[in-house]
Amino acid sequence: MKYYEQLLEKGCFTWNDVTEMVGNRNSASDLIQNYLKKGYIQSVKRNLYVAINLADGEPVVNRYVIASNLTESAYISHHTALEYYGCTNQVFYDVYVSSDTKFNTFEFNGLTYRYQMSRINDGIVKKPDGTRVTDLERTVIDSINDFEKIGGLEELLRSLEMMPYADETKLLCYLKSYGKQILFQKAGYILEHFKDSLKITDTFFKACEAEISKSVRYLYHGLEKEKSIYNKKWRLFVPEQLLALISEGGNEFV
């Protein structure tokens, strides 16, 4: 167990990390295989390992730290970032990881780690424990952009309902980084329902309106087959009562 304490401090590590520690490539490979057999460490995926707490047999770092080490540019985003900020009430067993480098979906310790293409480079922060995560405002914009693929509209609305505040300057900055008219429409429409609780002023919504042309869209695919109304301000076909989705939904596990 000569190097076990050092690996505990690292939490997540690669073969190169172990090589630097022991000073020899062959010795590093031998140490990793030995510690794997003894249960001191576990393999997360190819060339990524995690130290194990011998008291309970669990990794010494959480899903967020593991996700942040999957690639050099990896960071948690979307619903996983909402979980990190305590803005969810459903149990998800998927961990959403954005990165410049693609990786294949894989399972580790009962969780499924899913790659998301990194669309913009703004709003990523590193926490003291090593977690890299989108800030709350970037998380909101990512989640509005991708709610049809990740989490769904109802879960997005529930998360927004739990937030105490959002910085409208940052929200607008990330919308401009995306540069998508439909996203200005969707963000303006959805966030307008939470403008009081999130403390978003009319200045933000006017800025969103200024980015909208004459194109008319649906809030989500399939809405054309449901009961909808036309919102003239945002040029969107939307559900008849958006916030009714929150009270109608359940608390199923995902």
C-alpha positions as CSV (number, residue, x, y, z in Angstrom):
1,M,0.0,0.0,0.0
2,K,3.0,2.2,-0.5
3,Y,1.3,4.5,-3.0
4,Y,-2.3,4.0,-1.9
5,E,-2.4,7.2,0.2
6,Q,-1.2,9.3,-2.7
7,L,-3.8,7.8,-5.0
8,L,-6.5,8.6,-2.4
9,E,-5.4,12.2,-2.5
10,K,-5.7,12.2,-6.3
11,G,-9.0,10.5,-6.4
12,C,-9.1,10.1,-10.2
13,F,-5.9,9.3,-12.1
14,T,-4.4,8.0,-15.3
15,W,-1.6,5.6,-16.1
16,N,0.6,8.6,-16.7
17,D,-0.1,9.9,-13.2
18,V,1.0,6.6,-11.7
19,T,4.1,6.6,-13.9
20,E,5.1,10.0,-12.6
21,M,4.5,8.8,-9.1
22,V,6.6,5.6,-9.3
23,G,9.1,6.8,-11.9
24,N,8.9,3.8,-14.2
25,R,6.5,2.8,-16.9
26,N,6.6,-0.9,-16.2
27,S,6.4,-0.4,-12.5
28,A,3.3,1.8,-13.0
29,S,1.6,-1.0,-15.0
30,D,2.4,-3.6,-12.4
31,L,1.2,-1.3,-9.6
32,I,-2.1,-0.6,-11.4
33,Q,-2.8,-4.3,-12.0
34,N,-1.8,-5.2,-8.4
35,Y,-4.1,-2.5,-6.9
36,L,-7.0,-3.5,-9.2
37,K,-6.8,-7.1,-8.0
38,K,-6.6,-6.0,-4.3
39,G,-9.6,-3.6,-4.7
40,Y,-7.6,-0.5,-3.9
41,I,-8.6,1.1,-7.2
42,Q,-11.2,0.5,-9.9
43,S,-11.1,1.1,-13.6
44,V,-13.6,3.8,-14.7
45,K,-12.8,3.4,-18.4
46,R,-9.7,2.9,-20.5
47,N,-6.8,4.7,-18.8
48,L,-8.9,6.3,-16.1
49,Y,-9.0,4.9,-12.6
50,V,-10.5,5.9,-9.2
51,A,-9.2,5.2,-5.7
52,I,-11.5,3.1,-3.5
53,N,-12.3,3.7,0.1
54,L,-11.5,0.4,1.8
55,A,-14.0,1.1,4.6
56,D,-17.1,1.0,2.3
57,G,-15.8,-0.2,-1.1
58,E,-17.0,3.0,-2.8
59,P,-15.0,5.5,-4.9
60,V,-13.5,8.3,-2.9
61,V,-14.7,10.9,-5.4
62,N,-18.3,11.5,-6.6
63,R,-19.8,11.3,-10.1
64,Y,-19.1,14.9,-10.8
65,V,-15.4,14.6,-10.2
66,I,-15.2,11.4,-12.2
67,A,-17.1,13.0,-15.1
68,S,-14.7,16.0,-15.0
69,N,-11.8,13.7,-15.6
70,L,-13.1,11.8,-18.5
71,T,-11.2,14.0,-21.0
72,E,-9.0,17.0,-20.6
73,S,-11.9,19.3,-21.6
74,A,-14.7,17.5,-19.8
75,Y,-17.3,19.2,-17.6
76,I,-20.7,18.4,-16.3
77,S,-23.6,20.1,-18.0
78,H,-27.4,20.0,-18.5
79,H,-29.4,18.0,-16.0
80,T,-26.3,16.8,-14.2
81,A,-25.3,20.4,-13.6
82,L,-28.8,21.2,-12.3
83,E,-28.3,18.2,-9.9
84,Y,-25.0,19.7,-8.8
85,Y,-26.7,23.0,-7.9
86,G,-29.6,21.2,-6.1
87,C,-32.2,22.3,-8.7
88,T,-33.8,18.9,-9.4
89,N,-36.2,16.6,-7.6
90,Q,-35.9,13.5,-9.8
91,V,-33.2,10.8,-9.5
92,F,-31.3,10.5,-12.7
93,Y,-28.9,7.6,-13.4
94,D,-27.4,9.4,-16.4
95,V,-24.4,11.7,-16.0
96,Y,-24.2,14.3,-18.9
97,V,-20.7,15.3,-19.8
98,S,-19.8,18.0,-22.3
99,S,-16.4,17.8,-23.9
100,D,-14.4,18.9,-27.0
101,T,-13.3,15.3,-27.3
102,K,-15.9,12.7,-27.9
103,F,-16.1,9.5,-25.8
104,N,-18.4,6.5,-26.0
105,T,-21.3,6.1,-23.6
106,F,-20.3,3.8,-20.7
107,E,-21.5,2.6,-17.3
108,F,-19.6,2.7,-14.1
109,N,-20.8,2.1,-10.5
110,G,-24.5,2.0,-11.5
111,L,-24.4,5.3,-13.5
112,T,-24.3,5.9,-17.3
113,Y,-21.9,8.6,-18.5
114,R,-23.2,10.2,-21.7
115,Y,-21.2,12.5,-24.0
116,Q,-22.6,15.9,-25.1
117,M,-21.0,18.0,-27.7
118,S,-19.5,21.2,-26.2
119,R,-21.4,23.9,-28.1
120,I,-19.9,27.0,-26.6
121,N,-16.8,27.6,-24.5
122,D,-18.2,30.2,-22.0
123,G,-19.4,29.8,-18.5
124,I,-17.4,26.8,-17.3
125,V,-16.1,27.0,-13.7
126,K,-13.8,24.7,-11.7
127,K,-14.7,23.9,-8.1
128,P,-12.3,23.3,-5.3
129,D,-12.9,19.5,-5.4
130,G,-11.9,19.4,-9.1
131,T,-15.4,19.4,-10.5
132,R,-15.8,21.3,-13.8
133,V,-19.4,22.5,-14.3
134,T,-21.3,25.0,-16.3
135,D,-22.4,28.0,-14.2
136,L,-26.1,28.2,-13.4
137,E,-26.9,30.6,-16.2
138,R,-25.1,28.6,-18.8
139,T,-26.8,25.5,-17.5
140,V,-30.2,27.2,-17.9
141,I,-29.5,28.1,-21.6
142,D,-28.0,24.6,-22.4
143,S,-31.1,23.0,-20.8
144,I,-33.5,25.1,-22.7
145,N,-31.6,24.4,-26.0
146,D,-31.6,20.6,-25.4
147,F,-34.7,19.9,-23.2
148,E,-36.2,17.6,-25.9
149,K,-33.1,15.3,-25.7
150,I,-32.3,15.7,-22.0
151,G,-34.7,15.7,-19.1
152,G,-37.8,17.0,-20.9
153,L,-39.8,20.2,-20.7
154,E,-41.5,19.3,-17.4
155,E,-38.2,18.6,-15.6
156,L,-36.8,21.9,-17.0
157,L,-39.7,23.8,-15.6
158,R,-39.4,22.2,-12.2
159,S,-35.7,23.1,-12.1
160,L,-36.4,26.7,-13.0
161,E,-39.0,26.8,-10.2
162,M,-36.4,25.8,-7.7
163,M,-33.9,28.5,-8.6
164,P,-33.7,31.6,-6.5
165,Y,-32.0,33.9,-9.0
166,A,-30.4,34.1,-12.4
167,D,-28.0,36.7,-13.7
168,E,-29.7,38.1,-16.9
169,T,-26.4,39.6,-18.2
170,K,-24.9,36.1,-18.2
171,L,-28.1,34.6,-19.7
172,L,-27.9,37.0,-22.6
173,C,-24.2,36.5,-23.1
174,Y,-24.7,32.7,-23.5
175,L,-27.7,33.2,-25.8
176,K,-25.5,35.4,-28.0
177,S,-22.7,32.8,-28.0
178,Y,-25.2,30.2,-29.3
179,G,-26.4,32.7,-31.9
180,K,-29.7,30.9,-32.6
181,Q,-32.9,32.8,-33.2
182,I,-35.1,29.9,-32.0
183,L,-33.2,29.8,-28.7
184,F,-33.9,33.5,-28.1
185,Q,-37.5,32.7,-28.7
186,K,-37.6,29.6,-26.4
187,A,-35.6,31.3,-23.7
188,G,-37.7,34.4,-23.8
189,Y,-40.9,32.6,-23.7
190,I,-40.0,30.1,-20.9
191,L,-38.1,32.4,-18.7
192,E,-40.9,35.0,-18.8
193,H,-42.9,32.6,-16.7
194,F,-40.2,32.8,-14.0
195,K,-39.1,36.5,-14.3
196,D,-40.3,37.4,-10.8
197,S,-38.7,34.4,-9.0
198,L,-35.5,34.6,-11.0
199,K,-35.4,38.5,-10.8
200,I,-35.1,38.9,-14.6
201,T,-36.0,42.4,-15.8
202,D,-37.8,43.6,-19.0
203,T,-34.4,44.6,-20.3
204,F,-33.5,41.0,-20.9
205,F,-36.8,40.1,-22.7
206,K,-36.5,43.2,-24.9
207,A,-33.0,42.1,-25.9
208,C,-34.4,38.6,-26.7
209,E,-37.2,40.1,-28.8
210,A,-34.7,42.2,-30.8
211,E,-33.1,39.0,-32.0
212,I,-36.3,37.5,-33.4
213,S,-37.3,37.8,-37.1
214,K,-40.6,36.8,-38.7
215,S,-40.0,33.1,-38.5
216,V,-42.7,31.2,-36.6
217,R,-41.7,28.0,-34.7
218,Y,-43.0,25.4,-32.3
219,L,-41.7,25.2,-28.8
220,Y,-40.9,21.6,-29.3
221,H,-41.3,18.9,-32.0
222,G,-44.6,17.1,-31.9
223,L,-46.5,20.1,-30.5
224,E,-48.2,20.6,-33.8
225,K,-50.1,17.3,-33.0
226,E,-51.2,18.6,-29.5
227,K,-53.4,21.4,-28.3
228,S,-51.4,24.6,-28.7
229,I,-51.8,28.4,-28.9
230,Y,-49.8,31.0,-30.8
231,N,-47.8,33.4,-28.7
232,K,-47.5,36.5,-30.9
233,K,-44.8,38.1,-28.8
234,W,-42.3,35.2,-29.2
235,R,-43.7,33.9,-32.5
236,L,-44.0,30.5,-31.0
237,F,-46.7,27.9,-30.9
238,V,-46.8,26.8,-27.3
239,P,-48.8,24.6,-24.9
240,E,-52.1,26.1,-23.8
241,Q,-50.9,26.3,-20.1
242,L,-47.1,25.8,-19.8
243,L,-46.9,25.7,-16.0
244,A,-49.7,23.2,-15.8
245,L,-47.1,20.7,-16.9
246,I,-45.5,20.9,-13.5
247,S,-48.6,20.0,-11.6
248,E,-49.6,17.2,-14.0
249,G,-46.3,15.4,-13.9
250,G,-45.2,12.7,-11.5
251,N,-41.9,12.0,-9.7
252,E,-40.8,9.0,-11.7
253,F,-37.2,7.8,-11.6
254,V,-35.2,8.3,-14.8
